[in-house]
Each structure stands twice: as C-alpha cells, then as structure tokens.
Amino acid sequence: MSAPLYPLWAEVISELIDTAADRLTEEEARACRVLATGNPNAVVDIVRERVGTGDYQETLRKLFAPRKDPSTQRSWTHAQELVARCNFAGVVTTNYDPGIANARMAVRVHASATGFASWDDCDLLIRWRQGTVFADDALPVLFAHGHHNRPESIVLATTEYRRAYRDRLGAVLGQLLDTRRVVWIGFSFTDRRIETVLQEIGDHSITRLTNRPAARHVAVLSWDPAAGPDPGTVRLMIEIQFGCRVVLYPAPEQDHSALGLLLAELTDPRYPPVSEIPVEATLYGDDKVERSTLVERWVHGPERIRHFTGRVEELARLTRWARDPEVRLVGVTAWGGAGKTALVTEWLARRGGARQRPAVRGVFAWNFYQRNSVEEWGAGLLFWVARKFRLHSVEGPLAVRVLAVLRVLPLVLVLDGLEVTQEGPAGGQFGRLLDGTLRAVLTGACQCEHAGLLVLTSRFPFADLEQFDGGTARMMDVPPFTAEEGATMLAAAGGGWLPESERLELVQAMDGHALAVGVLAGALADRPPAGDLQALRRELLDAGRTDARVGKVLRFYADLLDDAERALVALVALFQRPVPIADILTLGGHDSVGAQLSVWTPARVETAARVRLSGLLSWHPDGTLSAHPLVRDAFRPFVLTGDLAELAADTTLTDLPGGGAATRDQALRVVEMVELLLDANQWDAANRLYHARLGGKVLKDLPAAQLGQRCAMAFVGTSPRQATCQNKLGARSFAYYLNAVGFMSMLMGDPSFAAKYLNAAAGEDLRHRDTRNLSIGLRNFAVLAVHLGDTDASIQAATQAHEAAAATNDQEQLAFSRAHLGWANDLAGATLLADDHYTAADAIHADTYGRHLCSLYGTTWAALLARTGRVLAAYRLMKRNEEICDLHGWRASSTRCARERGRCELIDGDLDSAGLHLVTAAEFFRDGDYLVEWADTLPDLAEHRRRIGELDDAERLCAEAVTAAGPRGLVPAHARALATRALVRGDRFAGTGDRDQLERARDDAEHALRLATRAHRLPWQELKALHAHAHLDQLDGQDRGWRAKADQLHAALVPPGLGPGPLAPS
C-alpha cells in the first residue's frame, strides 16, 4: 500500500545494514545481507545492538518519515487514497509511514485531525476494543505495529511482535475478527507476516482461525501470474488455512496497478478524488484572511524567507490542525536545516495561521537555539502577558504559572529549536525533554483545557509527547524539497540564469535539503562559473550522506566570500547563542584572525549580515548575530585557535560574578565556553573553568543534572576525547569526569549510560589504586542499583566500597558505605540487618563529625524508621538533617528531607502539610532533571491527591510516574506507581460502579506484584501491591485472601525487637 513512495521490507533491512556499516566488519555486513532474506528479525536485532538504540530509532524515523511523490506532490500513494475513499469503518495498518493518515485527512475533509492510535496507546486501544472509536471518529486509523513518530514502538523483530501482541493489541484485533468483517489488503499470499500476525491474534480470538469459521473476512492478495502456482489452488489453500474469502489480483513483476483498479470500483461517491491540495492558509490581502490585529512577540525575530516555495500540503495541514479544537499542540520535526522554522514562520507571519483559531489573542515565539533558557522563556512570556494583556499569573512554580495563563488567555506559543533541550540519539531516551519545567508545561498543555495552540520545532522526535499524538497533539515531519520546488526557489532567489535542468540536478544532488538550497541560492546570485558548479555537483554526488553534502555547499559558498566576510561568519559560528556585534568586533580585531574586522563598524556588520550574508547569519533586533548549527560546523574551523577561544570565553563570561554559577543560565554559559575551549584543544583552561565555576556540588545543587552530564561528556564523551583527556589532564581527572558522567546520567534516569561510565571510572580508580575515589564510585554504582531494584548488585557494590574505604581507614567513606548497606538491605526486606548497618554507620559518623547521619543517608534511614512504625524518630532525624543541609546549601538533600517529611505526614494524616512538602520536592526534582528522584516522588504525590479526592490528578501523576520509570527499568518506582494507580481506579469504581475501572485496577495491582516478585525481590513494593489488591477486595465485597497475605508480609518486614531509632524520645 505504501510502495513505491515508502520503502518495502527488503529496502528497510538494507538501509539498517548500511547504517551499521561502520560498526560491522565487511564479513559481518555481508553475512547480514545474506541472512536478511531468510531471517530478517535476527538481522534487525544485530543492527540495533551495534548502532545503539538512539541511532537505530533515528534511522527508522527517517526511513518512514513523510515523502512526497514528485509527480503529485502528495505524501501518500494512490492506493492509500483509494482506501480512504472506500466506506470502511476504520483502518488497521501494519505499515509505519504516515501515508494513510495523511490520505484520510485529505479525503475525509470533516474528520478530526486526531483520529489515529498506535498499539501502545492503552486508553485509545480500549476504545477500539469496545467499538466506540467507530462511532466517534471518521475512518479511525490504528498503527498496529507503531509509526515513524514513535520509533521506539515500531515492531520489526520477533521480540517486538510478542511485546505488542501479548496485551491489548492482540485482544483488540481478536475482537475485530470476532465481531466485524475484516478486509486484508496489500499482502502477498507468500508473506510470512500474515501468518505471524494471525498466530498472535489467534490466542485472543474466540473463533480460532484454524477452525474454518464462516467466511466473513476477505483477503485481497497479490499474485504473480508468471511465478505463482495455479490461482484456484492458491485461493483454496488460503481459504482452508485462514478461513476467509480470497481475492487474487495479478501483479506481474511487482506491478500492483490492478489493485488500484479493484479499489476504484469500491470507492464511495461521498469521497471524491483529491484533485488538488487546498491552500487554506493564504497570504495577507486575500479575502479569506481576516485583517484583525493580533498581538505578536517574536523574541528573536521571525525567520521569513523572501522566496518561500512549495510546502503546500504542510501549510494546509497546519491550518487544518489549527481549526480542530481537539488539537492543542503541534510538533514539527525534520533534520537540521530542512526548513522547519521557515515553514512555521511562513504559516504564522504571512499566511494568517494564528487566525485559524478564532479565540487566539496573541502569538509569542521563542527560539531556543538563540536563547536556550527555559527560565528566561517563561519569565519573558509572563512579562509580555502582564504588559500587553494586564494579566498577572498566579504565584507558584514557573510551569504552574505558564499553564495558568494558557487556561485563561488563548495564545499561539512557538517554541523553536527545541532539540537543544532534548536528549540526542546517543542517549538512552532519545528525544526526551531534559528540562523538567518545559516537560511539565508541554505535557500539561496537552492535558488541560485551553483554546490556544503550542507549535514546536525540533530535529528530534518529542518522546514525552508521543502519548498524546493522535489525541490532543499532532506531529509533522517536514520532507525535503522536491527537485521542482528547489529549482523554483533557486530561480526566485536570483539563480534563474541557470538552466532549469541544471537547477533540478543540483537540488537532487543536495537531497532537497532546504538550508543547502537556500545557501546555494545566495551563491548563484554571484553567478559563479559553470565549471565550478559542475565540480560542486560531482562532489555532492560523491559525498553520499546528506549532512556531508550540506557541508560541501557551505564550503562552496565560503570560497566565494572575501576574507573579512568569511571571518565574520566564522566568528559568529564560535557561539551557540546570539552574540553582540561588539563582541564580534573585539574578536575580529585579534591577530589570530589577521585583524580582519579591525576597521569594521557595527553598522557595516549589520548590513553584511542582513544583505550579503543573510543566508548564513541571522540578525536580531537586539543587535546580536547567530548562525545555524550546520553553518557553525562548516565555518568555525576557519578561525578557531586556542588564543581566540580563551579570548571568547573571557569576553562572554566577563559579566558573571566570581565563584560558582548561581543560576542554570549562568551554568549554561559556562558549559558552552568549556565546550569551545575543548574544541580549541585548550584542555587546561577548560578544566580550570569547570572547577572554578561548576565543580564540587554546584551543578548538583542548582540543580542542573543535564548540564552536569553535558559538560562532563565534553571531556570524555568519545574515544578520542577520552584518550586526549588522559594525556592532557592525567588519570585522576580522567576518572573524575567518567564518574561525573555516570553520576549525572543516573540522576537523569539513563541507567545504561550511567552504568557504563561508573564502571569505567571504577576501573580507572582500581588500576591506579585510588581507594578513596574507588569507594565513592562503587557507592554511586550501588545507588544506581537501588533505583533499578537490583538489591543483590547494590549490596555487592556497597560491600566492595566498604572494603576499599577500610583499606585506608577512611572514616567518612566507611560511614557512607555502611549506611548504603542499610539502604540496600531495607529494600531487600532485611529490616533487622538494615537497622544494624544504619546504627553502625551513625556511630562512625557521630565519632567523625559529631552529628547523626545526614544528607542522602539521613533521609533513607528516616524512610526505614517511618515505614516500620517509628515515625516520631523519623521526624526528629529529618529535622536535624534539614538544618544541616540548609546550613551547607545542600539543596538536593534538603529537598529529599522535605519529601520524607511529606511521607511521614501522609502516615499521620496531615494532608495539608504533606501536599506542600511533596509538591515542593516533585517540582525541584523535575526542574533539575533529577528524573529518578522525580519518578520516586510522584507516587507519593498521587497518593496525596487520592486521599483528598482529586482522582483525575492522582491518575495523571501515576501515569507520569509509569511513563518515566517503566522504560528506564526503575522498578521500585514503577511498581509503587502501578499499585497507587490501582487504588485510584478502585476509588473510581467505588464512586461510579464502573466495573471496567475495577478490572483496570486489578490489572495494575497484578502488574505491580509481578514487578516486585519476579524480576527482583522487592518486599516493600510487594506489600504495596498486596494492600492494593486487598483494598479492591473490600470495595468489591470479596475476600480473595489478599489481606491475609499482606498482614503476613507486614509482620515479616516489621519484626519485633526493632530499636527506637536515633533521637527517639526516652
């Protein structure tokens, strides 16, 4: 159905192998290509293991991203349009591309833009299973095997088939087979995927397919007359094997035109062919666009393209989504320089896009490439709203204040260049938003009622928002220019002197990349010699990958500039954020660049940036300049030297006060300069700057875990950097930065990355017999294991940390490692042993520092005391701990104290105080990217909301915790969240009598119990699940024995003979 516009199975496998080519030997690559014909699933697994999850998912996203048919300019095939024109109730597709969804929107012009789901959309699958989706939506689409915007959900290998079908998907498709008539289209009768899918569905279908039920279903299959057996025999075989009617259409030599003829006979006259894509968002001056004035604020200036070309379908789709009140957020994604920003700006600034949503009062646009600060974005938005609309936000955290404004003031918010705030392909959670405040705003905007629209752009998929895709959010991948679109743009921008055939060839050689086309347009305005253009085309064809081709176009243009112009672009390229013209002139007068700009004035720089160099530089109204990342990569090497990098760092940071960074924005500026110094091979200077401004606990207590990981990665993130770090800074610093990456990755919820770097750091410490730092590193690994629920690994690592500390009689590390043994044994249910370890650690700590355990282990000890009935002792230990943390500025540990106080107050029933402390903790951990701590706090906050009767909020918090903890393997937090959600759904059942809520609650409680007893032994999480089951029994008026099991386990976890704990009343 998707071919030839989108790749067939063999092409997908071939492309995946090509992606892994640099990580496979020639023999391995050759073997993969041979194996792909008979065992493609195994090849997929090999490739994914070699390239890593992030790169694998990005490859899939690119493979199935929207493409345009050069002849029709449409992102769907003729067959997909015909299916959309037939009077089907819905479509279930095993393809991954957006073609059928786009065809549906074009054909069913009154259909909601939110009518599709994927196999991992649990709530939407319930509507498919119940059949309500067919009454509510026009031609709903179910992507049974995932779709390109959610690459982690794409089903390719055997294990993924099992994961997708074992729960709701198999039940949904089984229900469709049992209750409706299903038409299979687009498969070959030799296609093994039919058999695989039907086998998976068969377990969920009441009427087994192999029992030859009445032939209600129909399979429309291709058959090659030259190669295939007798069609009558084939038809009979399939009818016997699968119990369905069969329609075979001839497909000689893969020519499927007969399918189109067949479907055309079945189309519904209510849905005529899409003769022309409507351009509903037109230019100002057209009667369709209202001239009423909107209040607009483009903080970094709209990126308007004078010769905007093409994008007709994309503009129409944006308009349609804006008119759909169900859609509250639109994400626009594509590779760097593909024209995302230009598309959004064209739609809003020249096509009246904001006016498609009648209630909208204003537009606020922010470019995160130009200013990567969520705090400044939020403050700027709230200030603008207060000044222009006389609307002052409520008190509270930034995310709460922004969402409060959105609820009462309909706005279009443009958040451009968000990839700088997301985890890249190398990380374990590709596309995840790294800033907690931004994550809360965007997910909250998808969940709360408001009449505005958020428009996002990024090179990466929006992993946090995928749960809303097809509902309140829609995602669009911007395809490259077609050859015709690009050639038209070149002509309009001054390249019309070049014959059209040569313009077409050049655009094709650039893969239609929008930035490259724009840059070449500027170059063609100078009428370069024809021989140079021919040489460029040959180089482009030889370059292979798109990014390399873009680089060659940029270097071609650079060669056309004079030395001063090239130096100007290169100096701006040194900086990741907009830089004042005055700073550029300071650097441009330096000897290292030949003082190329020594006689230039600010006015001359502005003129050059806005006219001659407009395709390379962006001028902003505040007198700053910036460059696209691809331009930066191409031009930076022209001027980058050690002396110039140090001068740039001094110039950029001159206004910062002395000492450590006091805000996340200050820390970001320092991190950017550390990265610049390292790029210039100034390792000592970068190391000094790091320790002077960011070292110690600065990033930990700001908090800014993501920045901490990013900065440490700059030193040791690649093999060449690791080798240079050892050579330039020595073994101790090398191990320090490895441990820093691991520690910050753990806080951010990337356990595989954390384990890799913590293990490497421990290996270095062991090799150099650095026992103190070895003890610290092993204890960090032990903390990671606790968050994963691996008590055995945690106890083993803590024991080794204790042995390393004992080797040098390091009393501090002895106390900490002993305390961690208490934490790990507590998680394992060995309460008496845990108590002994904590008591011994407390004695060592008191002898050394004259005070009880504090900071992290003060809170973990207090948690044990509270759970085992010694709440007053926990309160007192927590109060003392909080005083010490506040005195030393240990904000993260102080916040853990607040969380623990909230948990104690939940036990005591002080719900007002509990809510205050738990909200404070959740917001701190979210804003600082402490994802493991945030995920561990959400179930407690959800339990608070449940107790005060706010069940919607409680379930939302549980869902956030499950989404955060589940994929990362944070088993203790995941199990607690599921058990809490079981209680929430049980309360819904009690209030409504809806037994579906009760069954869903049972599912959650059972899932929590499995997590706590099968993968790892987690008795406290098991107890939580047992209590949930017992609660559901009570609500349902039954006794299935869960209460007795819970009481028995509680007696084992809280044995007699426990001491009173520290600071307990006498």
Secondary structure, DSSP 8 states (H G I E B T S, - for coil): --TTTS--HHHHHHHHHHHTGGGS-HHHHHHHHHHHHH-HHHHHHHHHHHH-HHHHHHHHHHHTS----TTT--SS-HHHHHHHHB--S-EEE---SSHHHHHHHHHSTTS-TT-EEETT-HHHHHHHHHTHHHHHSSS-EEETT--TT-GGG---SHHHHHHHHTTHHHHHHHHHHHHS--EEEEEETT-HHHHHHHHHHHTT-SS-GGG------EEEEEE-TTTS--HHHHHHHHHHHH-SEEEEEE-GGG--HHHHHHHHTTB-TTS----S----S--TTSTTS-----EEEETT-----TT----HHHHHHHHHHHH-TT--EEEEE-STTSSHHHHHHIIIIIS-GGGGSTT--EEEEEETTT---HHHHHHHHHHHHHHHH-----SS-HHHHHHHHHHHS-EEEEEE-GGGGB--TTSSSTT-B--HHHHHHHHHHHHS--S-EEEEEESS--GGGGGGBTTTEEEEE-----HHHHHHHHIIIIITTS-HHHHHHHHHHTTT-HHHHHHHHHHHTT---HHHHHHHHHHHHHH-SHHHHHHHHHHHHHHHS-HHHHHHHHHHTT-SS-EEHHHHHHHHTSGGGTTTTTT--HHHHHHHHHTTTTTTEEE-TTSEEEE-HHHHHHHGGGT--HHHHHHHHHHHHTTS-SSS--SHHHHHHHHHHHHHHHHTT-HHHHHHHHHHHTTTTHHHHTT-HHHHHHHHHHHHSSHHHHHHHHHHH-HHHHHHHHHHHHHHHHHHT-HHHHHHHHHHHHHHHHHTT-HHHHHHHHHHHHHHHHHHT-HHHHHHHHHHHHHHHHHTT-HHHHHHHHHHHHHHHHHTT-HHHHHHHHHHHHHHHHHHHSS---HHHHHHHHHHHHHTT-HHHHHHHHHHHHHHHHHHT-HHHHHHHHHHHHHHHHHHT-HHHHHHHHHHHHHHHHHTT-HHHHHHHHHHHHHHHHHTT-HHHHHHHHHHHHHHHTTTT-HHHHHHHHHHHHHHHHHHHHHH--HHHHHHHHHHHHHHHHIIIIIS--HHHHHHHHHHHHHHHHHHT---SHHHHHHHHHHHHS-TT----TT---
